Structures are given as structure tokens and as C-alpha cells.
């Protein structure tokens, strides 16, 4: 079984590190970006050791932040919808059982 390694651009790495440092959880940021948390931790460590942790305030950085925020909002909305669906399933089963 072979592992395929992904290639990330320098810009993506820098943006990911900036987002991680601004967010309350590095692990959640990594999950939202679809990268392993260990990879993000490594990028942060490498950039800190190089002293090249410059925050990027370009339009693309703002767009990425907006996407991450929207992703968080959608995850919350999905969790609520799933919970509501489970409640409705249980209620339907309860009423179906008592109608017999």
C-alpha cells in the first residue's frame, strides 16, 4: 500500500498558518481546511523557527477567512438539522408504537 503525498503551495501554507494562529483551535482549522492537524502544526513550527511568520492581509486572505467562517456556520447548521432529524425519527417511532 503506497501513500500519496499532497503538494501545497507556499501561499496556502502561509494562509493556513495565519488562520490557525487567529483561530481558537489549530485542530479545527486543520479539519476545516482538509489537512492533517500534524501537518499544520509542522508548518507553524517551521515558519516560527524560520522567523517568517508574516500575517497576510491581502484580499485572498480575507476570502479564505470568509470561507472558513461560512464552513463553520454550515457545520453548525448541519449539526442542528441532524439533531432535529433524530428527534423526529424518535417521535415518529414513539407515536407509531402507541397507535398499534
Number of C-alpha atoms within 10 A of each C-alpha: 3 4 5 6 6 6 6 8 8 9 12 13 16 20 21 23 25 19 22 19 15 13 12 10 11 20 17 14 23 20 12 16 18 9 14 13 16 12 12 21 16 12 16 22 14 13 16 12 10 9 9 11 16 12 14 14 10 8 9 12 19 13 11 16 17 12 14 16 13 12 14 15 12 12 13 12 12 12 12 12 12 12 12 12 12 12 12 12 11 12 12 11 11 11 10 10 9 7 6 5
